[in-house]
């Protein structure tokens, strides 16, 4: 059980405080309710750009990193389609430094042409290295565009096209910030040897004076139900042919999400899993294979991906995957397998929450989902997944018309 206290400032900032008296370190986590799904189709990559801009100087502090490092702190951030997260650890004795830094960049960034140009170049270089010049780098672009016809999940967080960031103006960047970043669109959590009584005056002092923002109201279209199999074949300069199959699945708040996650682990969870044992070791169709879910808050994707052995026909490999899927649909798995998967999740979840950073992150994430108390019910939801649940979801999930398939052929 992870205990915590929470309060909300008058400007809308939600604050969560978790006490752990065993550590001199405090983990600070700020989640902003803005992700790639909040971008305009012709101006994508902005949420990710801001992940970088937030370290490029705020209105009163020219550089973020040096003061934090001088106070013994470390920091990082990540962006996905649903939200942006900034996190740091710092000795408790210097905790106010974290409040000073985080509140100033929530108040306003510096918004200088130089800062934009520096971070623009960083993001463009990342786009080129990770998505254009790396083997299999464009897979996420290809699959998302094929699977999503309407929903903004159709582009990854890096953006749909590199030109969107290349052509971004300072005025557009400012508008995006003040439409999405603000105390009433953020959650702050702290974990360490602290109490809510200690944190309240600090939160009021540093964040209380930041005005509420006019946050852009979301109007995200639902993705229409897929009614036929979609297929794409491309040829690239990669070491080996790869195969990707994706299926539309339930949203993060649905109980069906947990069932779908269990199915992914029944198929692929380590070298003892079904897909690895049968398709890698026994049939030697793949050199590697994996099944996983996107974890997105709105309805996302269940993915099966594998790298084929030389000389293997992708159609034969896909047929073998479908046979293994058929085994799940038919219920040909044991209670022992199911129990093993659920217990492995429980062990991993409990172990991950030993980490102070992870507890702070999970508290903000579950509050973002609707209630921070959900952090203590995750294991229960997995343990309650039954064989009947799996049969029901597998039949719905793995319908042929619910799949998009990518053959990523090697031209070697």
Protein Blocks (a to p, Z undefined) as FASTA:
>chain_A
ZZddddddfkopacdddddfkbcbdcddddddbdfklpcfklghklmmmmmmmmnopfkl
mbfklmmmmnopacdddddfkbccddddddfklmmmmmmmmmmmmmpcfkiaklmmmmmm
mmmmmmmmmmmmgghklmmmmmmmmmpmkbmklpcfkojblklmmmpcfklmmmmmmmmg
cfklcccddedjddfklmmmmmmmmmmmpccdddddddddcddddfbdcddddddddfbd
cdddddddddfkbmklmmmmmmmmmmogcjkbmklmmmmmmnomafbdcdddehiabdcd
ddddddddehiafklmmmmmmmmmmmmmnopacfklmmmmmmmmmmmmmmmmmpmklmmm
mmmmmmmnopaklmmmmmmmmmmpcfklmmmmmmmmmgmklcccdddddfZZ
